[in-house]
Amino acid sequence: MPSLKHSVLFDKIRERLFQNLPFALFRAPESQTIHAIYQEDQELTVLQDYRQSGFLFAPFDMQDNIVLLRADQIEAYPWEKSEFRNADNEQLVSDGRTTHIELLKKGIKAIEDGDLKKVVLSRKITTSYRKAPLNIFETILSRYDQAMVYFFHHPKVGTWLGATPERFLEIGKGRLSTTSLAGTLPVEGGVAPMWTSKELKEQQIVTDFIKKELGSYVDNLECSETKTVRSGKLWHLKTEISAMGIPLQDWDAIIKALHPTPAVCGLPKYEALAFIQENESYSRKYYTGFLGGLNLDQKEQLQLYVNLRCMQMEKEAVHIFVGGGVTKDSDPEQEWLETQYKSRTMLDVL
């Protein structure tokens, strides 16, 4: 149950769920504040202009519209981690192993044939749940301090929760910041891993792509050293990229140039996208899309994250989405295990 300090917010969310009204709750990484965005009707609004205000929820396939949950009302609540901690769910879901490994082999062959340089292949895990969505949300908040944690509901879109470690794009006062995040290994004993050439190359592919695409709009790019970072029970490779002098009129073109990045799609981008849409056995919908606030605190401000480590909740089941980057050096069995590691982020909170 939510603690007293969160009961006011959670009571409001229960009422909105009962009335089927749209809302978005989110907490930025390392933040002590939950932001609540409320829309006071059930209208499905799509983004028309980056001067609008609200919470963006974008699909993987940009041919579909970006949903704008209007900021009819904005609230902020202090967050303190709950004292309880549920026992880990050690039961992984192994259904679909054969199908996914066959997909991975197909992706590796396409790379060997020269059709692709990299492709990100994913799968959907469907399972049951017993906890109420708000209790699941509170568990995610308590477990993943370093992630952007969110709870999104719209009657015409669905109910989604997640804890994403990856910033997509942040713009404020003319400064652009983004992150190249790739490579995944499980945490074992708390010691940082020794990365193989496969993970290092995968990370470099993402970094080079971002630098190339942003180079068409800015000439003052700065890149940090690549670091090993921890998110929950996973290690990743991370590079920070930034630039100054980003005018509002370039936002749409920059976002379309960057999304989907090689970290969630592949390279060449459109060939990888076509391979995914032809060969994955389901529609990703909003998984590996992006989400976040638009002009919430001030004008010309954007804070977007890639929709990773997420779930879609329905009345009788929950859908969890996991994937990984495939290159010519990939081993199908290891790639399958990577999706298993990633699935625990959401499976452990149900």
BELZILIN-V666382 format. One record per backbone hydrogen bond with DSSP energy under -1.0 kcal/mol. NH is the residue of the N-H (numbers start at 1). CO is the residue of the C=O. E is the energy in kcal/mol with one decimal. If there is no record, write none. Layout:
# BELZILIN-V666382
nh = {NH,NH}
co = {CO,CO}
e = {E,E}
This chain:
# BELZILIN-V666382
nh = {6,10,11,12,13,14,15,16,17,18,19,21,23,24,25,26,27,30,31,34,35,36,37,38,39,47,52,54,55,56,57,58,60,64,67,68,69,71,72,72,73,75,77,79,97,100,101,102,103,104,105,106,107,108,109,110,111,112,113,114,115,116,117,118,119,120,121,123,125,127,136,137,138,139,140,141,142,143,144,147,148,149,150,151,152,153,154,157,158,160,161,162,163,164,168,169,170,171,172,175,176,177,178,180,182,185,187,200,201,202,203,204,205,206,207,208,209,210,211,212,213,214,215,216,217,218,222,224,227,229,231,234,235,236,237,238,239,241,242,243,246,250,251,254,255,256,257,258,259,264,265,267,272,273,274,275,276,277,278,279,280,287,288,289,291,292,294,295,302,303,304,305,306,307,308,311,312,313,314,318,319,320,321,322,324,326,330,335,336,337,338,339,340,341,342,343,345,347,348,349,350}
co = {3,6,7,8,9,10,11,12,13,14,15,16,153,37,151,35,149,145,28,77,26,75,24,73,22,66,49,294,69,292,67,290,285,61,57,45,55,53,38,70,38,36,34,32,94,96,97,98,99,100,101,102,103,104,105,106,107,108,109,111,110,110,267,267,326,265,324,322,320,318,132,133,134,135,136,137,138,139,140,144,164,27,162,25,160,23,158,154,154,152,311,150,309,148,304,304,177,302,175,172,243,170,241,239,237,235,233,196,197,198,199,200,201,202,203,204,205,206,207,208,209,210,211,213,214,214,242,240,238,236,234,231,185,229,182,227,180,178,222,176,174,247,248,250,251,252,253,254,255,261,261,118,268,269,270,271,272,273,274,275,276,284,307,286,305,56,54,301,171,293,169,291,166,289,306,161,319,159,317,127,312,125,310,123,121,119,327,331,332,333,334,335,336,337,338,339,342,343,344,346,347}
e = {-1.7,-2.6,-2.6,-1.7,-2.1,-2.5,-1.9,-2.1,-2.6,-2.2,-2.1,-2.5,-2.2,-2.0,-2.6,-2.0,-2.3,-3.0,-1.9,-3.1,-3.0,-3.0,-2.8,-2.7,-1.9,-2.8,-1.9,-2.0,-2.3,-3.2,-2.4,-3.4,-2.7,-2.0,-2.2,-2.8,-2.9,-1.2,-1.2,-1.6,-1.5,-2.4,-2.5,-3.6,-1.3,-2.5,-2.5,-2.0,-1.8,-2.5,-2.4,-1.9,-2.2,-2.5,-2.2,-2.0,-1.6,-2.5,-2.3,-1.3,-2.0,-1.1,-3.2,-2.0,-2.0,-3.3,-2.1,-2.8,-3.5,-2.3,-2.2,-2.6,-2.2,-2.0,-2.4,-2.5,-2.1,-1.8,-2.2,-1.2,-2.7,-1.9,-2.1,-2.4,-3.1,-2.6,-1.8,-2.0,-3.5,-2.7,-2.1,-1.7,-2.1,-2.1,-2.0,-1.3,-2.6,-2.5,-1.8,-1.9,-3.1,-2.7,-3.0,-3.0,-1.9,-1.5,-2.6,-2.0,-2.4,-2.0,-2.3,-2.1,-2.3,-1.5,-2.3,-2.9,-2.0,-2.2,-2.4,-2.3,-2.6,-2.6,-1.5,-1.0,-2.2,-2.0,-2.5,-2.7,-3.0,-2.6,-3.1,-1.7,-3.4,-2.7,-2.4,-2.7,-2.2,-2.7,-2.3,-2.1,-1.7,-1.8,-1.5,-2.4,-2.7,-2.3,-1.9,-2.2,-2.6,-1.8,-1.6,-2.1,-2.7,-2.6,-2.0,-2.0,-2.5,-2.5,-1.7,-2.1,-2.6,-2.3,-2.5,-1.9,-2.3,-1.8,-2.8,-3.2,-2.8,-2.3,-3.1,-2.9,-2.4,-2.7,-2.0,-2.8,-2.6,-2.9,-2.7,-2.9,-2.9,-3.3,-1.5,-2.1,-1.8,-2.7,-1.8,-2.4,-2.3,-2.2,-2.1,-1.7,-1.7,-2.5,-2.4,-2.0,-1.3,-2.6,-2.4,-1.3,-1.0}
